[in-house]
Amino acid sequence: ELNPDIMLLLIKAGRLDEALPLISKALENYKTFFGVDHPLTAEIIALRAMTHAAKGDKQNALDDFSKAMPILLKERTEIENNYPKKMRFRFFVEEYLKLLSDIYKANKEEQFKVDASAESFKLVQILIESSANKALGATSARAASVHPGLADLVRKEQDSLKQISALRATAQNALSVSPEQQNPDALKELIDKIRTLRKARSVLMDEIKSRFPKYSDFTNPQPISFAKIQQHLHSSEAMLAVFPTSEHTYVWAIPSSGPISFNVLNLGKNDVQKIVLDLRKGLRSETEDIWRYS
């Protein structure tokens, strides 16, 4: 069955030789029906990237992630309200981060023609945005939508997004079954409808961005670059950014000018939480001693 979740489970279970033929078949189908630059096709390419990475083929993994991630990042607002897609997207980002950290640790950025520090920093911001920042953005966006003209545009954009999501799920299910069970004419009609809705939504989003740029920034914030951060730092200041994932912790030291320091620690989120808890226990104990003997 050409189901992305099944492919992901096979990859996670290390059953790569079973996953790869399914991915190849799905990619062939998706390219035919959706095209190369479609988000659903990009998901399959990202799954292939994960498979290459698991096999130790860094070059092909990097090539596939480089193709898939810009498309998925551009369409991430469509992923936010779809839990399975949201979780797959998070897996893709974390696996891409892991690949970049491997390249960085091996001192092979020049060989692979990638800036692991800058690319990782961008990806980390996307993961943060998907949790805390997204909630803050949604709250601010609701406040901004008090404007009648904006409220109408937002309602139309959200309605079109719901329709697109529902039709995509139907199309994906239709492509998951064997060819003899598929109805090519019905599938083509469905995909044409999705394309029309996507174009209409794109027009709405462009109008929102043009007329209400603050709302657009709230709902679809763009990753900030090192250079932009440095512009906001005083000469004596530096920014320390720390982001733990399940397996690694990414650390950046960003001065007001000059090169950025980047490191990847072999400490996962649970390890970092334990260190923080231990530090807090020590601080609490010292505070209690001060009160006891004062």
N, C-alpha and C positions, 0 to 999 in steps of 0.2 A: 504494500500500500504506500502511495506516494504522499505521505502525511509528514509535514515538517517536524511535528512533535515526536513521531516515531524515529525519524532520522536523528534527531537530537539525542534521544534516549540511547540509541545504538552507539553514537559517538561517545557519550558520557560513560557508557558501559565498556568502552574499549573495543567494541565490535565493528571496527573500521572497515573491514573487508565486506561486511554486510551493508554498511551504510553507504559506501561509495557508489555501488551500482544504482541504488535508489535515488541518490542525489543526482547522478548523471542523467537518469531517465527523467526525473522531475525537471531538471534544468532544460533539457531538450523540449519538454512540453511547455514550460513557462515561457521560454524564449519565443516559441511559435505563437502562442496565444496572447501573451502580454507584451513581449518585446524585451530587449536587453536592459533598458533603463527603468523598468517597473519595480516598485518596492517588493512585490512578491517574488520576482526573479532575483532581486538583490538578496533576499533572505536565503534562497537556495545557494547562491554563490558564497554567502557568509558561512553556511553549513559546510560547504566544500572547503573553505578556508580553515575551519576548525579541524576538519579531517586531515588536511595537509599538515597543520601544526602538530596534531597528535602523532603523525607519522615522522615528524622531525624535518619535514620539507619546508623550511622557513621561507624560501624564495616564492614558491607557489602560494603559500599561505598569505604572505605579505601582498602579493599581486592580487589575490582574490579579495582580501580585506580592503585593499586600496580601491577596488572597483565597487564593492558593495556598500561600505560604510558611508561615503558621501550621499548616496541615494537614500539610505535608511535614516541618516541624520536629518536630511532635508524633509523627510516625511514623518518625523518622529511625533508630530502632533496627532497624526492619525493612529499611532500605536498606543497612545497614552490611556485610552479607555478600553483597550482590548487586553485582558490580563495575559492570555497565552503569548500573544505577540510581544507584550511588554517584557515578559520574562525571557523570551528568546532573544530579544534585543539586548537585554542586560547580559545574557550569556555571551553574545557576540562581542560586546564592548569589553567585557572582562577578559575574554580569550585574546582579543586583539591587544589589550594592555599587557597581558602575559607574554605574548610574542614580542612586543616592543621591548619589554624589560629583558627578555633573553638576548635580543640583539644588542641592547645597550650594555649588558653585563659582559658579553663576549667582545665588546669594543669593535662591533662590526657595522656601525651606522653608515660609515663611508662606503663599505662594500654593498650594503643594501639600499644606499641612497635614501636614507630616512633620518629625520630629526626625531629620535625617540622621545626626548624630553618634551618638545613642543607638542608633538602629536598626542602623547600621553596626557599632557595637561589639558588639552582640548577635550579628550574623551572623559576624563575625570569630571570636568564641569558638566558634561552631558548627564552623567550618572547622578550628580548632586542635583541638577535641575529636575530630574525625573522624580525626586522625592520632595525635599523641603522647599526648594525654590519654586517648584510647580504649584504647590499649595498656596504660597505667598502670591505668586503671579495670578492665580485664579481669583483670589480674594480681591486683589487690586483691579483685576479686569472687570469683576462684577460692579465695583464702584465706578469704573470708567464708563460702563455700559448704560449709565443713567441717561446719557445723551440719546435722544430719540432716534436720530439718524444712525448712530452707531449700534444701538440696540437692535434695530431692524436688520442691519447688515450681519451682525453677530448671529442672530437667530437663523438667518438664511444659510450662513456658512456652517453652523452647527447641524442644521437639518441635512444639508448636503453631505456632511461628514458621516452622519449616522447612516444615510442611504448607501454611501460608498462602502462603509465597513460591513454592512449587511450583505451587499452584493458580492463583495470580495470573499466573504466567508462562504457564500454559496458557490462561487466560481472555484474556490480552492477545494471545496468538497467534491465538486464535479470532476476536477482534475486528479483527485486522489484515487478514483476508481480505475479499473482496467479499461483500455481503449474501446473494447466491444460494448461496454456499458455506458459509454459517453454518447451524448447527443451533440455532434459538432455544430449544427445550426443554432441550437438553443444556447450553446456555450459562446458562440461568436456574438450572438445578439446580446448576451449578458455582458460580455467584455466591452462591446461597443457602448453599452449604456454606462458602464463604469468610466470609460474614457470621457464621455460627454459630461458626466457629473464632475469628474476631476478637473476638466477645463473650466467648468462653471465655477467650481469652488476656488480655483486659482485666480479667476477674475475678481471674485469677491474678496479674497485675501489681499490682492494687489490694491483694491480700492480702500480696504481698511487700513493698509499700511500707508497709503498715500494721504488719506484724510485724517486718520487717527493713529499716528505713529507710536504714541505712548502705549496704546492698547496693544499694538502689534509687538512692541518690546516686552510687555508684560507676559503675553501668552506664548511668545516664541523667542525667548532671549537667546542671543548668539554668544558663543564662547568668547571670552576676552583674551587677548594676546599678552605675552610678556611685556611687549613695548608699551601697551596701553596701561598696564599696571604700573610700570616704571614712571610714566608721566604723572601719576598721582602720588608718588612717594617723594618725601623731602630728602635732601642729600644725606641726612644722618639715619634714614629709615631703611628697613628691609622688610619684605613680607615672607613669612614662612607658611607654606601650604603643605598640609599632611592629609593623605587620603589612604585609609586601609581598605583592602579587599579581602576576600576569604583566604587568600594565600600570601599576599604581599602588602607592603605599605610603601606608598610613593611619597617622596619628600622633595620639595623644591624650596630653595632659598633665593629670593628675588631681590637684588639690591636696587637702589634708585638708578644706578647706571652700571654698565659692565656686564660680564657674562653671568648666566644663571647657573647655580649649582643644583644638580639633580642626583638623587640616589634612590635605589630600590632596595628595601630591606626585606629579608626573609621572615617577616612577622605578619601573620594574618590578623584579621579584625579581632578574633577571640584573644590572641596573644596581647594585642594592644590594650584591649579592655581589661585584661588581667593586670597588666602593668599599671594602668591608671587606678584600678581599684586598690592595688597594693600601696600605691603612693598616697591615695586618700586615707587609707587606714593609718599609715604612718603619721600623716599630718594631723588626723583626728586624735591619735594617741598623744602627740606632743602638746596639742591644745589642751587636752584633758589634764596633762601633767602640770601645765602652767597654772590652770585654775585650782588644781589640788593643792599646790604649794604656795600660792599667792596669799 
